[in-house]
Amino acid sequence: MDMMMSQKEAKRGQVMELLLAGKIDQKEAGKMLAVSVRQIKRILRRYRTLGLPGLISRSVDESRIGGWTKQSGQPR
């Protein structure tokens, strides 16, 4: 899949991997991304469900997310 990620989205992916590997906790992940623990839970849920495409802003042009639909997160 062709996917263009911003630096912010790429960093979120790296932090989610650390979180899933148990190397950091949600509080530390929140500090690293400058978001609340509540937002970390939302980001983690989307990452677990959709993987990297779940981290891409849903407000971007659909062409940037390589054919994935914004609403369902599934390929067209």
N, C-alpha and C positions, 0 to 999 in steps of 0.2 A: 504494500500500500504506500502510495506517495503521500507524505505528510510533512507539512511545514510547521514547526513549532517555534514559538518565541522563546527567548532565553528564560523568561519567567516560567513558562510551561515546562521547559526542559528541566529547570531546577526543581519544579514540583515533582516531576517523575523521579529524579534522583532521591529526593527526600522521601517519597512514598516507598521506594525500594529499601531505604535504610529502615523505615518504620516497619515494613513487612518482615524484614530480616531480624527484627528485634534489637537492632543496634541503637535505636533512639526510641523515646516514648512520644506520645502525642503532644505533650507539653513542649518538648524540645523541638519537635517538627514545627509547631506553631511559631516558636521563636525564630527558627531558621527561615521561615517563609513570611514572617511578620503578619500572621493571621491568628485568630482565636482557635482554641481547641475544638470548639463547635464547628468552625469552618474546616479544620483538619478532618474531622469525622465525615463531613460532606464530601470533601475531596477524595478521601480514602475510599468511601463507598462507590463513587463514580470510577475510581481507578480499578477497584476490584471487579466491578461489573463490566467496564468497557476497555480497560487497559489504557495505553497512552492516548488514544483518541478521546477518552473521557476527560482528559486534562486540558484539551484545547477549548478555548473560549467558544461558547455556543453563539456568541454575537458576531463571529467573524463570517466572512463570505464563505459560502458552502464549498466553493472550489478549493479553498485552502485546506479543507479537511479531507481531501482525496476521495470524494464521492460518498462519504458517510452522511446520513441525514442528521440534521440537528435535533429533531424531536426524539427519534428512537435510538440514535447511536448505532444503527445497523447499516450495513452496506445497502446501496440502492439495488 
